[in-house]
Amino acid sequence: MPKMKTKRSAAKRFKVTGTGKLKRAKAFKSHILTKKSTKTKRNLRKAGYVSVTQEKTMKQLMPYV
C-alpha cells in the first residue's frame, strides 16, 4: 500500500492544535476593508476553528498532519 498524499492546499491553511482541533484563518480580511469597522477587522485577526461537522473531512485531506 503506497503512502497517502497530503493535500498541500489544506496543509497550508490549517494547523492542528494540542487538543487536536484544526485552527484556521478567518475570511473577509483581504480587501474592501474601508467599509468594515475597526472592531470587525480586529476580530477577523483572531484565529477561528474548523466546525465539528467539517473536522473529519479536513483531517482526511491531511493524513500525517
N, C-alpha and C positions, 0 to 999 in steps of 0.2 A: 504494500500500500504506500503510495507516494505521500510526501508531506503535503499538508493543505497550505494554500497560499493565503496570506493576509491581504485583504483589500486595502491598498495603500491609502486610498482616499478616506476611508474610515479611520485608519490608524493615525492620520494627521489631524483629524477633527476631534477625536475622543481620547481622554486619559482615564485610566482606571484608578479609583481612589483606594485607600487602605481597606475600606469595608467592602470593596467590590462593585461599587456603583460607578456609572460612567459619567464623567464630567464633560461638559460641552460649553461652547461659547454661545451667547445669545444672538439672535438675528436682529436686523433693522439698525445696525450700528455703522454701516459702511458709507452711506451717502444720504443726501437730503436731510441733513441734520439741523438746518436752520429753523425749521418749523417745529422741531421737537424741543421740549423744555429741558432745562439743565438737569432737573430731577430725573426725568426719563433717561437721558443719556448716561447719567451717573449709575442708575440701576442696571442699565444694559452692560456696564463694565463687569459686573459681578458674574460669577460662574453659574450656569444652570446645570441641571441634571437630566439625563435621559429618563423618560417616563417608564414606569414599571412594565407597561404593556409592550414597549419597544425594546426593552433591555435585552431580552433573549435574542431577538433578531440581530441587534447590533453586535452582540458577543459572538454570534456565528460568523460574522464578517471578519472578526479578528480572533482567530483561534488561539494565538500564542501571546496575546497582549493581556 
